[in-house]
Amino acid sequence: MEFVYKFEFDERIDKQLIQDQMESAMRAARGVFGKARVKMDGSFLLSGHRVIIHVTDDVGALLASVFTECATEKIGEEFFIVERVPKSKERRPDESQ
């Protein structure tokens, strides 16, 4: 499993509210997997009204699921869209094209 979830929130939504939902999802993931594993395997990017969560294992999957649930409950599903996208395979500099 290797993909990302891309979330785009309505510009009217307070960015702090989005960040609060990510913090709630991180707390939940730490409760299930422990602080160390979430720190090592929980990968996301929060930038303004966009959130990208990398899913490469169970930690990322739980983080995405809980974040989606928190955002739906606290913000409202009508105020964001989410898209599952395959993670792009980046070429290493030594690979021929």
C-alpha positions as MATLAB code, in Angstrom:
seq = 'MEFVYKFEFDERIDKQLIQDQMESAMRAARGVFGKARVKMDGSFLLSGHRVIIHVTDDVGALLASVFTECATEKIGEEFFIVERVPKSKERRPDESQ';
ca = [
       0.000    0.000    0.000;
       1.552    3.245   -1.135;
      -0.593    6.241   -1.904;
      -1.541    9.644   -0.540;
      -4.804   11.215    0.487;
      -5.133   14.823   -0.596;
      -7.571   16.999    1.326;
      -8.658   20.429    0.118;
     -10.670   22.557    2.541;
     -12.941   25.484    1.764;
     -11.043   28.776    2.106;
     -13.590   29.969    4.680;
     -12.482   27.289    7.149;
     -10.106   28.489    9.862;
      -6.678   26.913    9.335;
      -6.339   26.345   13.081;
      -9.467   24.183   13.006;
      -7.878   22.011   10.309;
      -4.675   21.737   12.337;
      -6.677   20.800   15.441;
      -8.218   17.858   13.580;
      -4.769   16.632   12.533;
      -3.583   16.871   16.126;
      -6.594   14.788   17.221;
      -5.789   12.173   14.567;
      -2.152   12.068   15.679;
      -3.200   11.554   19.318;
      -5.459    8.682   18.276;
      -2.675    7.072   16.214;
      -0.250    7.377   19.148;
      -2.837    5.668   21.345;
      -2.962    2.706   18.980;
       0.644    2.439   17.751;
       2.697    4.343   20.336;
       4.520    7.642   20.084;
       7.720    6.288   18.527;
       6.056    4.410   15.678;
       3.790    7.332   14.801;
       6.786    9.672   14.802;
       8.656    7.335   12.448;
       5.804    6.225   10.170;
       3.138    8.932   10.356;
       3.846   11.224    7.429;
       1.710   14.208    6.453;
       1.922   17.740    5.119;
      -0.345   20.492    6.393;
      -0.191   23.689    4.366;
      -2.917   26.283    4.613;
      -6.161   24.683    3.497;
      -4.478   21.546    2.129;
      -3.494   18.344    3.886;
      -1.621   15.427    2.358;
      -1.337   12.176    4.297;
       1.106    9.526    3.068;
      -0.179    5.980    3.474;
       2.544    3.358    3.372;
       1.420    1.213    6.309;
      -1.221    0.856    9.027;
      -0.098    4.056   10.773;
      -0.799    6.209    7.714;
      -4.074    4.405    7.038;
      -5.304    5.008   10.586;
      -4.122    8.621   10.519;
      -6.046    9.267    7.284;
      -9.168    7.526    8.541;
      -9.260    9.331   11.885;
      -8.440   12.697   10.298;
     -11.294   12.226    7.827;
     -13.701   11.357   10.641;
     -12.592   14.319   12.769;
     -12.857   16.740    9.837;
     -16.285   15.402    8.927;
     -17.578   15.771   12.466;
     -15.974   19.085   13.466;
     -15.854   20.907   10.111;
     -18.487   19.211    7.961;
     -18.086   17.018    4.904;
     -19.499   19.738    2.673;
     -16.443   21.921    3.422;
     -13.720   19.630    2.085;
     -12.916   17.155   -0.632;
     -10.584   14.190   -0.328;
      -8.881   12.306   -3.114;
      -6.829    9.093   -3.031;
      -3.852    9.341   -5.354;
      -1.107    6.786   -6.079;
       2.197    7.949   -4.642;
       4.446    8.994   -7.515;
       7.525    6.931   -8.062;
      10.458    9.311   -8.141;
      13.476    8.426  -10.188;
      16.826    8.302   -8.538;
      19.534   10.425  -10.189;
      21.431    7.281  -11.299;
      18.424    5.764  -13.143;
      18.358    6.172  -16.900;
      15.265    7.658  -18.512;
];
